[in-house]
Amino acid sequence: MRKYLRDGQEVEVISEVKDGFLIQNVIYDSYSDEEYIEDSISYFTNKVFDKPPTIQYAEKVKSLKKEIEELNTLKRNIVEEIKQSEERHKETIKKFNKYSELKNLNMFIDGKITHYAFLNWSGGEIVTFEKAVCQYDHKTLKLLTLFGKSKGNLEWRLSEYSDHSGGWNTVIPCFSFEEARQEVQKHIDAKIKEDDRPNEYIIKCAKKYNLKIDKNYVKKCKDEQKEAYRKKVVECKRELKEAEKKLKENK
């Protein structure tokens, strides 16, 4: 018959003997999900129990054990919440990383944006955060707007008026002057690569912010300017001769 020892071990009582019992252990096989009697080993014990004995604790100890169990349950719940929160955070970052325009969004929310890099056909301009304000409300109204375009990409623009009009230049929010310089540099590099003809305003922009610019690009721009001036001189001389001729005819 099945009984239990003081430590909770389940045993099979083989026979009752003087001053005790002859018993064998009940073994549970976790692989086969079966139990069997360890019949090769028998031993003596002086006492067996119908039910597994349990330790009797004082009420204070019971209360503390219950509190510990509740705290462990709370800990497991908190750990699970943290895990889920980290997973949500990773998913959010993954979505943010799809758009380079959102890289400084948190810094903007935290008030750490210091400059804007205006990007346009003439190169760009670096404006401090304080100066990029509504024309009629210089103290309070900041008009940075994130536009969603038809192809799914995003673009920051800084308007001049409260209805978000009056501004068409693309801007990059930056957290330092140096970062703004780097954004203008990248824009200039792209414009030089795209445009067939050199732009003197891009050269002026590069000089203003001490940016790198290809010497051949500068030379080509100067050569075109010289050629334009030469043609202008020729045209002016021609017009001067025409004017002198008409002046003589009217004498």
Sequence and secondary structure as in RCSB ss.txt:
>XXXX:A:sequence
MRKYLRDGQEVEVISEVKDGFLIQNVIYDSYSDEEYIEDSISYFTNKVFDKPPTIQYAEKVKSLKKEIEELNTLK
RNIVEEIKQSEERHKETIKKFNKYSELKNLNMFIDGKITHYAFLNWSGGEIVTFEKAVCQYDHKTLKLLTLFGKS
KGNLEWRLSEYSDHSGGWNTVIPCFSFEEARQEVQKHIDAKIKEDDRPNEYIIKCAKKYNLKIDKNYVKKCKDEQ
KEAYRKKVVECKRELKEAEKKLKENK
>XXXX:A:secstr
 EEE TTS EEEEEEEETTEEEEEEEEEETTTTEEEE TT  EEES  BSS       HHHHHHHHHHHHHHHHH
HHHHHHHHHHHHHHHHHHHHHTT GGGTTHHHHHTT   EEEEEETTEEEEEEGGG   SS TTT   EEEEE T
TS EEEEE SSTTS S   EEEEESSHHHHHHHHHHHHHHHHHH SS  HHHHHHHHHTT    HHHHHHHHHHH
HHHHHHHHHHHHHHHHHHHHHHHHT 
